């Protein structure tokens, strides 16, 4: 195992607690997007990870021990809540689960949809149990959290993404009705997580500017995201992270206006531009390319891009966390993940040496 983490002067939990208070820390925090993609590293298939509390916990603990990230996250992902509401999934042995049949084919079936019971429906209870166990085992040393799909992505996966995006124009009233139901399910998961003393972050990939316009985002995604963020603040005392894949530059003001604490940026956009525009409003997270740099690149490639991100964002007024622009791909060499963590220690040590970032 790479032992460079031993140069750290703080535990991840100490670092992030001080970071959240604006106090001095030893280095830039680093939390790549791990999770189910790391299952094969620790002897589990992706399918097994999605159906076994023991596998989820084993991967979370293994990921922390091997990579020493500054946070550990696990959860139902984008598909878990829609599945619990009736969407059917396929679980390849070692690939990301995908939808085989949406919960409703048309809006005559919307009456059969019910907000989730997080303790009984689908696989949600697996993740709640795994969160509880993981936090008990690791919570003294690192913050444990969860992520779920947001209301817009959940609604798209209940209806079928292509059909749902058409509905925004052809049947907006029913689209809003579906969004109300999906929002209530997301809120019920937030509430269940908060009872464990933990917080949830939100991923909303279908709401990116790659998929919909800024106008549609403001009408169909933003109000429901705000309901969820308000609930997180109410239950947990502080806002959390919003990640939207693809380009989001046109909706940065809206994302910030939702009341988020952290804006996680896809590698498509420039984190330096985000810092100049909104670094005084939210903490920035990102945004090393997970595919071309982490998965396909060399250790030197990872160092180079991590340095570039740190140089652009290290002095962001509300703080900066080095991370990947999206999930680390399945099949990534674990040494590539270690390399990103190493980069945070080599180039992100405080006080930052600007000459070291050239």
ABEGO torsion letter per residue (X at the ends): XBAAAAABABBAAAAAAAAAAGBBBABBBBBBBBEAAAAAAAGBBAAAAAABAAAAAAAAAAAAAAAGBABBBBEAEAAAAAAAAGBBBBBBABBBBBBABBABABAAAAAABBBBBAAABEAAAAAAAAAAAAAAAAAAABBBBBBBBBAAAAAAAAAEAAAAAAAAAABAAAAAAAAAAAAAAAAAAAAAAAAAGBBBBBBBAAABAAABBAAAAAAAAAAAAAAAAAAAAAAAGBBBBBBBBEBAAAAAAAAAAAGBABBBBBAABBAAAAAAAAAAABBBBOBBBAAAAAAABBAAAAAAAAAAAAAAAAABAAEBBBBBABBBBBGBBAAAAAAAAAAAAAAABOBBBAAAAX
